[in-house]
Amino acid sequence: MLGLTIQQIAYIFQGAGWTIILSLLGFVGGTVLGLPIALARSSNSKALRVASSLLVQFIQGVPLPVIMFVVYFGISIGGFEVPALVAAGLAMTLYSGAYLGEIWKGCIQAVPKTQWEAAECLALTPAQRFVYVVLPQALRIAIPPTVGFMVQIVKNTSYAVVINFFDLTYSAKVINNSTFMPFTVFTLAAAIYFAICFPMSVLAQRYERKLHRS
């Protein structure tokens, strides 16, 4: 099949499984980090806005492979041996948190000011205004770009190969080194990446069209 054995193809798909796991870790971790960043970026406190802005700009200004190197080898220098999955997961969390925080900040600010003012007229506290009035509308706006960014998370997991994490790219590289069939191996890897990402792209477009209709 494609000039590859069943065992070699299974090895590539095994790497794809770890790509999905790392993607989920990056998204969940990014959500945990990104929501506080979004709230800080939208805060009335100048100190919170400046601090969160500096954090986001720093993470966005450093290439993801470098972040992975720093996390992986930085923890090792501290005397702790961590699996590549943990280091890659932490790096993806930082990366995803910075970008999701910016995405969600824009969604919070996209809620019309009249909604804030109407909630204030109802004598709701700032927390109640945000939880019951602003957040539901912001979440609805945030669905398309968030789903779309998940595609970027999946594709960017390929950078974990720099710390020898066993993912789809790493498994494809190993099989290519043993078969010397780069076109076949990496075409198969590309097809698997497409099969993972395409449904999410379609879902994001569907949500976006639904939002525009509404």
C-alpha positions as CSV (number, residue, x, y, z in Angstrom):
1,M,0.0,0.0,0.0
2,L,1.6,3.2,-1.3
3,G,4.9,1.3,-1.2
4,L,4.7,1.2,2.6
5,T,4.1,-1.8,4.9
6,I,1.0,-1.9,7.2
7,Q,3.3,-1.6,10.2
8,Q,4.9,1.6,8.7
9,I,1.5,3.2,8.0
10,A,0.3,2.2,11.5
11,Y,3.4,3.9,12.9
12,I,2.5,7.1,11.1
13,F,-1.1,6.9,12.4
14,Q,0.2,6.3,15.9
15,G,2.0,9.6,15.6
16,A,-1.2,11.2,14.4
17,G,-2.9,10.1,17.6
18,W,-0.3,11.8,19.7
19,T,-0.7,14.9,17.6
20,I,-4.4,15.0,18.5
21,I,-3.5,14.5,22.2
22,L,-1.0,17.4,22.1
23,S,-3.6,19.5,20.3
24,L,-6.2,18.9,23.0
25,L,-3.6,19.7,25.7
26,G,-2.7,22.9,24.0
27,F,-6.3,23.9,23.6
28,V,-7.4,23.1,27.1
29,G,-4.4,24.7,28.6
30,G,-4.7,27.7,26.3
31,T,-8.4,28.1,27.4
32,V,-7.4,28.0,31.1
33,L,-4.7,30.7,30.5
34,G,-6.4,32.6,27.7
35,L,-9.6,33.5,29.6
36,P,-7.8,35.3,32.4
37,I,-5.7,37.1,29.8
38,A,-8.8,38.2,27.9
39,L,-10.4,39.5,31.1
40,A,-7.2,41.3,32.0
41,R,-6.9,42.8,28.6
42,S,-10.5,44.1,28.8
43,S,-10.2,45.2,32.4
44,N,-10.6,48.8,33.6
45,S,-7.4,48.4,35.5
46,K,-4.5,49.9,33.5
47,A,-2.0,47.8,35.4
48,L,-3.7,44.6,34.4
49,R,-4.0,45.7,30.8
50,V,-0.4,46.6,30.6
51,A,0.9,43.4,32.3
52,S,-1.3,41.2,30.2
53,S,-0.4,43.1,27.0
54,L,3.3,42.6,27.7
55,L,2.8,38.9,28.3
56,V,0.9,38.5,25.1
57,Q,3.4,40.5,23.0
58,F,6.3,38.6,24.4
59,I,4.8,35.1,23.7
60,Q,3.6,36.2,20.2
61,G,7.0,37.7,19.5
62,V,8.9,34.5,20.1
63,P,8.7,31.6,17.6
64,L,6.9,28.5,18.9
65,P,9.9,26.2,18.4
66,V,12.0,28.5,20.6
67,I,9.4,28.4,23.3
68,M,9.5,24.6,23.2
69,F,13.3,24.6,23.4
70,V,13.2,27.0,26.4
71,V,10.5,25.1,28.2
72,Y,12.1,21.7,27.6
73,F,15.7,22.5,28.3
74,G,14.9,25.2,30.9
75,I,13.1,22.7,33.1
76,S,16.0,20.2,32.6
77,I,18.5,22.9,33.7
78,G,16.5,23.2,36.9
79,G,17.2,19.6,37.6
80,F,13.8,18.2,36.6
81,E,13.5,15.7,33.8
82,V,10.2,16.1,32.0
83,P,8.7,14.0,29.1
84,A,8.6,15.7,25.8
85,L,4.8,15.6,25.9
86,V,4.7,17.7,29.1
87,A,7.2,20.2,27.7
88,A,5.4,20.5,24.4
89,G,2.0,20.7,26.2
90,L,3.3,23.6,28.4
91,A,4.7,25.4,25.3
92,M,1.5,24.9,23.4
93,T,-0.4,26.2,26.5
94,L,1.6,29.5,26.5
95,Y,1.2,29.9,22.7
96,S,-2.5,29.1,22.7
97,G,-3.3,31.1,25.8
98,A,-1.7,34.3,24.3
99,Y,-3.6,34.0,21.0
100,L,-6.9,32.9,22.5
101,G,-6.7,35.7,25.0
102,E,-6.4,38.2,22.2
103,I,-9.3,36.5,20.2
104,W,-11.6,36.5,23.2
105,K,-10.6,40.1,24.2
106,G,-11.8,41.2,20.8
107,C,-15.1,39.2,21.2
108,I,-15.7,40.8,24.6
109,Q,-15.1,44.2,23.2
110,A,-17.4,43.4,20.2
111,V,-20.4,43.3,22.5
112,P,-22.2,46.6,22.0
113,K,-21.8,49.2,24.8
114,T,-25.5,49.5,24.9
115,Q,-25.7,46.0,26.4
116,W,-23.3,47.0,29.2
117,E,-25.4,50.1,29.8
118,A,-28.7,48.2,29.8
119,A,-27.3,45.7,32.3
120,E,-26.2,48.6,34.5
121,C,-29.7,50.1,34.4
122,L,-30.9,46.8,35.8
123,A,-28.8,47.5,38.9
124,L,-26.6,44.4,38.2
125,T,-23.1,44.3,39.8
126,P,-20.1,44.4,37.4
127,A,-19.7,40.7,37.9
128,Q,-23.3,40.0,37.2
129,R,-23.3,42.2,34.1
130,F,-20.3,40.3,32.7
131,V,-21.6,36.8,33.6
132,Y,-25.3,37.1,32.6
133,V,-25.2,39.7,29.9
134,V,-21.8,40.2,28.2
135,L,-20.3,36.7,28.4
136,P,-23.1,34.8,26.7
137,Q,-23.0,37.2,23.7
138,A,-19.2,37.2,23.6
139,L,-19.1,33.4,23.6
140,R,-21.4,33.3,20.7
141,I,-19.2,35.7,18.8
142,A,-16.1,33.7,19.8
143,I,-17.1,30.3,18.5
144,P,-16.0,30.8,14.8
145,P,-12.5,32.3,15.5
146,T,-11.9,29.8,18.3
147,V,-12.7,26.8,16.2
148,G,-10.7,28.3,13.4
149,F,-7.7,28.7,15.7
150,M,-7.9,25.1,16.7
151,V,-6.7,24.3,13.2
152,Q,-3.6,26.4,13.8
153,I,-3.0,24.5,17.1
154,V,-3.1,21.2,15.3
155,K,-0.7,22.3,12.6
156,N,1.7,24.0,15.0
157,T,2.1,20.8,17.0
158,S,4.4,19.8,14.2
159,Y,7.0,22.1,15.8
160,A,7.3,19.7,18.7
161,V,9.6,17.6,16.5
162,V,12.4,20.0,17.6
163,I,12.3,18.4,21.1
164,N,11.8,14.9,19.6
165,F,8.2,14.6,20.6
166,F,6.6,11.6,18.9
167,D,3.8,13.2,16.8
168,L,2.7,12.8,13.2
169,T,5.6,14.8,11.8
170,Y,8.2,12.9,13.9
171,S,6.7,9.5,12.9
172,A,6.7,10.5,9.2
173,K,10.3,11.6,9.5
174,V,11.3,8.3,11.1
175,I,9.6,6.3,8.3
176,N,11.1,8.4,5.6
177,N,14.6,7.9,7.0
178,S,14.0,4.1,6.8
179,T,12.3,4.0,3.4
180,F,13.8,7.0,1.5
181,M,10.3,7.7,0.1
182,P,9.8,11.3,1.1
183,F,7.0,12.1,-1.4
184,T,4.9,9.1,-0.4
185,V,5.5,9.4,3.4
186,F,4.9,13.2,3.7
187,T,2.0,13.1,1.3
188,L,0.3,10.6,3.6
189,A,1.2,12.8,6.6
190,A,-0.3,15.9,4.8
191,A,-3.5,13.9,4.0
192,I,-3.8,13.0,7.7
193,Y,-3.3,16.6,8.8
194,F,-5.9,17.6,6.3
195,A,-8.3,15.0,7.5
196,I,-7.9,16.4,11.1
197,C,-8.1,20.1,10.2
198,F,-10.7,20.2,7.4
199,P,-13.8,19.3,9.5
200,M,-12.8,22.1,12.0
201,S,-12.4,24.6,9.2
202,V,-15.8,23.7,7.8
203,L,-17.3,23.9,11.3
204,A,-15.8,27.4,11.8
205,Q,-17.2,28.6,8.5
206,R,-20.6,27.2,9.3
207,Y,-20.7,29.0,12.6
208,E,-19.5,32.2,11.0
209,R,-22.3,32.1,8.4
210,K,-24.8,31.3,11.1
211,L,-23.6,34.3,13.1
212,H,-23.8,36.7,10.1
213,R,-27.4,35.5,9.4
214,S,-28.3,36.1,13.0
